[in-house]
Amino acid sequence: MQAFILVALNDQDSIFAPLTYAQGLAERLNARLQMLFVFTKTSPSKQREIFRLIVPFVERSKTRGLEIECFFTKGDFIEEVFKFCQQYRADIVVMPSAENEGKRKSYSSQINEFQKKLQRPVILVNKKSKKGGMPDAETFDGTD
């Protein structure tokens, strides 16, 4: 049975590190990739800019043989990702980590609660890359 990886993105955090990480993971696991983009506070011009960035990524992924579906919504990021996971199958969830230290603690507790409700691994991907070019990631899998 083919796995489903959800990469959940928003307009407040970096999108390329989580996309790159999820794409590589999907290729290694021969999984389908679902992309959910949650617009939280974005103007229509910023939304168009985001679409212009995402479309080439999707096209490149498809030419590499990756099955990818895209979904877009508006609202609270964590709430919308949780609703999506209740409605669609997602075996692994990849999300951006909080980029500033102040937001990181509350965000991590939200993600921990989110993961416990979902009972699926949640991988937070940092904007900064490790040696070798892969984004740095932290996994919430319910084992802590």
Backbone bond lengths (Angstrom), bond angles and torsions (degrees), N, CA, C in turn:
res aa  C-N    CA-C-N  psi(-1)  N-CA   C-N-CA  omega(-1)  CA-C   N-CA-C  phi
1 M - - - 1.441 - - 1.537 109.06 -
2 Q 1.306 116.00 131.79 1.460 121.66 -177.17 1.527 110.92 -75.87
3 A 1.328 117.04 135.46 1.464 122.51 179.37 1.523 110.18 -80.10
4 F 1.323 114.91 155.23 1.458 122.64 176.17 1.522 108.53 -116.47
5 I 1.318 116.53 125.28 1.462 121.86 176.98 1.519 107.36 -111.72
6 L 1.318 115.73 125.96 1.454 121.72 176.74 1.516 108.66 -101.50
7 V 1.318 116.95 124.51 1.462 120.52 170.66 1.523 105.63 -106.09
8 A 1.333 115.11 114.45 1.463 121.97 -177.49 1.525 108.59 -100.88
9 L 1.311 116.18 126.64 1.464 122.13 -174.87 1.517 109.86 -128.16
10 N 1.328 115.72 159.17 1.463 119.87 175.81 1.523 109.70 -141.86
11 D 1.306 115.00 175.90 1.465 120.51 -176.79 1.526 113.07 -89.48
12 Q 1.335 117.95 8.52 1.456 121.39 -178.74 1.522 113.02 -108.90
13 D 1.326 117.98 -18.13 1.462 122.32 -175.96 1.526 110.33 -121.68
14 S 1.306 115.75 168.75 1.462 122.01 178.03 1.528 109.77 -62.45
15 I 1.334 116.52 138.93 1.467 118.79 179.99 1.526 113.12 -105.33
16 F 1.319 119.16 -25.64 1.461 119.89 -171.93 1.521 114.19 -72.69
17 A 1.323 118.51 -37.91 1.473 119.54 178.69 1.536 111.00 -63.65
18 P 1.349 119.86 -48.08 1.469 118.73 177.39 1.534 112.78 -63.75
19 L 1.335 117.26 -38.61 1.468 120.03 178.22 1.525 111.19 -61.90
20 T 1.326 116.15 -46.60 1.460 121.23 -179.72 1.521 111.18 -62.27
21 Y 1.327 116.10 -44.70 1.464 121.33 -179.97 1.537 110.14 -62.53
22 A 1.337 116.91 -48.36 1.472 121.24 -178.27 1.521 111.29 -64.44
23 Q 1.325 117.07 -38.99 1.464 120.79 178.37 1.529 110.37 -62.43
24 G 1.323 117.30 -47.35 1.460 120.98 178.90 1.520 111.98 -62.27
25 L 1.336 116.40 -41.67 1.468 121.09 178.83 1.533 110.63 -64.08
26 A 1.316 116.75 -43.88 1.468 121.08 179.29 1.529 111.09 -62.56
27 E 1.320 116.87 -40.14 1.465 120.06 178.33 1.522 110.98 -65.68
28 R 1.341 117.09 -43.56 1.475 120.25 -179.66 1.526 111.99 -65.99
29 L 1.329 117.02 -35.73 1.465 120.75 -177.39 1.527 113.07 -93.83
30 N 1.335 116.86 0.35 1.463 121.99 -174.10 1.531 109.68 51.78
31 A 1.327 115.39 48.26 1.459 122.40 -175.89 1.523 110.75 -105.95
32 R 1.317 115.17 162.98 1.464 121.20 172.67 1.521 107.98 -86.54
33 L 1.309 116.30 143.43 1.453 121.87 -178.99 1.521 109.62 -110.13
34 Q 1.321 115.32 127.96 1.457 121.55 174.23 1.519 106.91 -114.04
35 M 1.324 116.53 133.19 1.449 121.01 178.41 1.527 108.20 -114.52
36 L 1.321 115.76 122.46 1.462 121.68 175.24 1.516 107.23 -112.90
37 F 1.314 116.66 120.08 1.461 120.75 177.32 1.518 107.81 -109.84
38 V 1.338 116.14 120.75 1.459 121.97 -179.48 1.526 108.55 -105.60
39 F 1.329 115.10 116.08 1.463 120.24 175.28 1.523 107.01 -84.97
40 T 1.333 116.45 123.90 1.459 120.16 -178.02 1.525 112.22 -106.65
41 K 1.326 117.47 -46.99 1.472 121.26 -175.49 1.518 111.43 -141.37
42 T 1.291 117.94 35.29 1.448 120.34 -169.40 1.525 113.11 -99.84
43 S 1.316 115.12 139.06 1.456 121.61 174.89 1.534 109.02 -75.13
44 P 1.331 117.95 159.43 1.470 120.37 178.16 1.533 113.07 -56.55
45 S 1.339 118.49 -36.07 1.468 119.52 179.93 1.533 110.75 -68.51
46 K 1.331 117.34 -38.02 1.467 121.15 176.77 1.536 110.11 -67.36
47 Q 1.331 117.60 -37.09 1.464 121.21 176.63 1.525 110.55 -61.04
48 R 1.321 117.24 -44.38 1.467 120.77 178.35 1.522 110.93 -61.89
49 E 1.335 116.57 -39.95 1.462 121.04 178.18 1.537 110.55 -61.91
50 I 1.313 116.43 -42.66 1.470 120.97 178.87 1.526 110.51 -63.64
51 F 1.336 117.26 -43.92 1.465 120.24 176.69 1.527 110.95 -58.10
52 R 1.345 116.54 -41.81 1.469 120.00 -179.88 1.531 111.65 -64.32
53 L 1.323 117.67 -28.44 1.461 120.99 177.61 1.528 111.99 -79.60
54 I 1.321 116.61 -36.43 1.463 121.22 -174.35 1.525 112.40 -77.96
55 V 1.321 118.25 -39.01 1.469 121.30 -175.55 1.536 112.21 -55.92
56 P 1.332 120.63 -47.97 1.474 119.16 178.45 1.539 112.57 -62.21
57 F 1.329 117.66 -36.56 1.461 120.64 177.33 1.530 110.41 -60.90
58 V 1.323 115.97 -45.66 1.472 120.70 -179.78 1.527 110.03 -62.55
59 E 1.316 116.60 -44.93 1.469 120.35 -179.77 1.524 111.50 -62.16
60 R 1.338 117.35 -44.86 1.474 120.47 177.60 1.525 111.12 -61.68
61 S 1.313 116.95 -40.92 1.469 120.79 179.55 1.518 110.64 -61.49
62 K 1.313 116.40 -42.33 1.472 120.46 -179.97 1.527 111.17 -65.93
63 T 1.340 117.09 -37.85 1.469 118.65 178.99 1.525 111.43 -68.47
64 R 1.336 116.65 -22.02 1.467 121.01 176.56 1.525 111.63 -85.32
65 G 1.346 116.92 2.20 1.459 120.90 177.16 1.514 114.58 89.77
66 L 1.317 117.94 9.94 1.456 121.73 -178.63 1.523 109.96 -86.69
67 E 1.323 116.44 131.84 1.461 120.63 174.47 1.521 107.02 -81.82
68 I 1.329 117.02 124.38 1.463 121.09 -175.84 1.525 109.75 -140.06
69 E 1.329 115.40 135.96 1.459 122.74 175.48 1.523 107.26 -122.71
70 C 1.341 116.68 144.85 1.462 120.78 -179.20 1.526 110.38 -120.05
71 F 1.316 115.16 138.18 1.452 122.52 178.11 1.527 107.73 -132.05
72 F 1.330 116.31 144.28 1.458 121.72 179.85 1.520 108.67 -132.09
73 T 1.335 116.13 141.33 1.461 121.16 178.86 1.524 108.97 -152.58
74 K 1.330 115.85 173.91 1.466 122.09 176.63 1.519 108.08 -125.27
75 G 1.343 116.25 148.31 1.457 120.18 175.48 1.514 111.95 140.86
76 D 1.333 115.56 -163.22 1.450 122.29 177.00 1.530 108.73 -71.73
77 F 1.314 116.54 129.83 1.471 121.54 -173.01 1.528 112.63 -55.74
78 I 1.329 117.78 -57.37 1.456 121.13 -175.54 1.531 110.83 -62.95
79 E 1.324 117.08 -42.38 1.469 121.12 178.84 1.522 111.61 -60.17
80 E 1.320 116.50 -45.52 1.464 120.61 -177.63 1.532 111.53 -67.27
81 V 1.323 116.95 -37.76 1.472 119.91 177.69 1.523 109.61 -66.05
82 F 1.323 117.06 -41.78 1.462 120.74 179.17 1.534 110.45 -62.61
83 K 1.331 117.56 -44.90 1.472 120.94 178.46 1.525 110.69 -60.84
84 F 1.325 116.25 -42.23 1.465 120.19 178.91 1.527 110.39 -59.82
85 C 1.325 116.51 -45.46 1.467 121.26 -178.06 1.526 112.17 -66.28
86 Q 1.319 117.20 -26.89 1.455 120.01 176.03 1.524 111.23 -75.70
87 Q 1.322 116.07 -30.11 1.463 121.20 -176.48 1.530 112.88 -90.11
88 Y 1.329 117.85 -34.88 1.461 122.89 -176.45 1.524 109.85 -120.20
89 R 1.301 115.18 159.32 1.459 120.03 177.70 1.530 110.01 -78.18
90 A 1.314 116.16 130.28 1.462 122.35 173.86 1.525 107.11 -145.05
91 D 1.322 116.28 112.14 1.467 120.51 -178.07 1.525 111.52 -81.40
92 I 1.324 116.89 -32.14 1.464 123.57 179.32 1.527 106.67 -137.23
93 V 1.333 116.05 137.68 1.460 120.65 178.23 1.526 108.30 -114.31
94 V 1.327 116.49 126.86 1.462 123.26 176.94 1.521 107.55 -111.96
95 M 1.337 115.85 128.30 1.463 121.09 -177.20 1.524 110.02 -138.03
96 P 1.344 117.29 158.23 1.467 118.76 174.45 1.523 109.79 -72.96
97 S 1.318 116.20 146.26 1.466 119.34 173.35 1.526 108.06 -83.10
98 A 1.321 116.06 163.33 1.463 120.85 176.25 1.527 108.07 -65.96
99 E 1.309 116.73 135.15 1.458 119.77 -174.49 1.519 114.50 -87.47
100 N 1.330 117.72 -19.80 1.471 116.99 178.00 1.533 109.88 -117.07
101 E 1.307 115.31 151.71 1.468 122.20 -173.37 1.525 112.36 -60.02
102 G 1.322 117.65 -38.44 1.457 121.26 -179.06 1.523 112.78 -62.14
103 K 1.306 116.09 -40.39 1.468 121.40 -178.78 1.536 111.54 -79.01
104 R 1.331 117.35 -24.73 1.461 122.42 -170.90 1.528 113.79 -60.61
105 K 1.342 118.42 -43.12 1.469 120.68 -176.67 1.521 111.99 -65.66
106 S 1.326 117.86 -48.50 1.468 119.37 -179.50 1.526 110.47 -68.16
107 Y 1.314 116.57 -36.79 1.466 121.26 179.09 1.534 110.32 -64.08
108 S 1.330 117.49 -43.62 1.462 120.91 179.47 1.517 111.58 -61.73
109 S 1.333 117.74 -39.40 1.465 119.05 178.69 1.523 110.79 -68.98
110 Q 1.337 117.44 -36.24 1.467 120.62 175.14 1.526 110.49 -61.88
111 I 1.322 116.27 -44.39 1.460 121.05 -178.66 1.525 110.21 -66.42
112 N 1.320 117.62 -40.22 1.462 121.04 177.94 1.525 110.31 -59.29
113 E 1.334 117.26 -45.90 1.472 121.96 178.55 1.526 110.42 -64.67
114 F 1.310 115.62 -42.69 1.469 122.56 177.98 1.529 110.36 -57.86
115 Q 1.331 116.48 -46.78 1.465 121.26 -178.73 1.514 110.89 -64.66
116 K 1.324 118.07 -40.49 1.468 120.66 179.45 1.521 111.36 -62.32
117 K 1.333 117.07 -38.97 1.470 121.14 178.13 1.528 110.92 -68.58
118 L 1.328 116.28 -40.13 1.468 120.92 -177.07 1.524 113.86 -76.42
119 Q 1.323 116.26 -34.64 1.463 121.72 -174.58 1.532 111.61 60.63
120 R 1.333 115.40 40.46 1.456 122.94 175.82 1.524 107.92 -136.29
121 P 1.320 117.53 153.00 1.469 118.49 175.50 1.529 111.46 -63.87
122 V 1.318 115.86 138.30 1.458 122.71 175.24 1.526 106.36 -120.90
123 I 1.319 116.70 124.35 1.456 122.08 -178.76 1.526 108.49 -111.25
124 L 1.332 115.90 120.48 1.458 121.38 176.41 1.513 108.41 -96.01
125 V 1.316 116.46 125.96 1.463 121.22 -176.15 1.522 109.25 -108.34
126 N 1.325 114.86 125.83 1.460 121.28 177.87 1.515 110.72 -79.17
127 K 1.308 115.55 152.79 1.463 121.98 178.12 1.522 111.45 -64.04
128 K 1.352 116.08 -37.03 1.459 120.68 -178.17 1.518 110.42 -77.42
129 S 1.311 116.06 145.31 1.466 121.83 -179.86 1.514 111.71 -94.88
130 K 1.324 114.72 152.63 1.462 121.62 171.31 1.518 107.85 -80.83
131 K 1.321 115.65 175.08 1.459 120.67 172.37 1.519 107.98 -57.80
132 G 1.304 118.06 138.36 1.458 121.18 179.73 1.516 112.55 95.54
133 G 1.349 117.91 -3.47 1.448 120.43 173.70 1.516 116.83 91.58
134 M 1.346 119.91 -11.78 1.457 120.75 179.35 1.522 109.61 -78.12
135 P 1.335 117.62 138.90 1.458 119.40 177.08 1.536 110.89 -62.83
136 D 1.316 115.86 147.88 1.455 122.45 176.89 1.526 107.52 -76.36
137 A 1.338 117.68 140.74 1.457 120.88 -176.44 1.518 111.22 -138.57
138 E 1.328 114.95 153.86 1.459 123.44 177.11 1.522 107.10 -127.42
139 T 1.331 117.93 131.45 1.461 120.90 -176.90 1.517 111.13 -106.08
140 F 1.331 115.22 133.63 1.462 123.00 171.36 1.518 105.36 -107.81
141 D 1.320 116.91 108.87 1.468 119.13 -176.28 1.521 113.55 -124.98
142 G 1.314 116.62 10.55 1.452 120.48 177.19 1.510 114.28 83.13
143 T 1.338 118.25 9.21 1.456 121.04 -177.50 1.528 113.17 -97.50
144 D 1.357 117.43 2.19 1.466 119.52 -177.18 1.515 112.48 -85.45
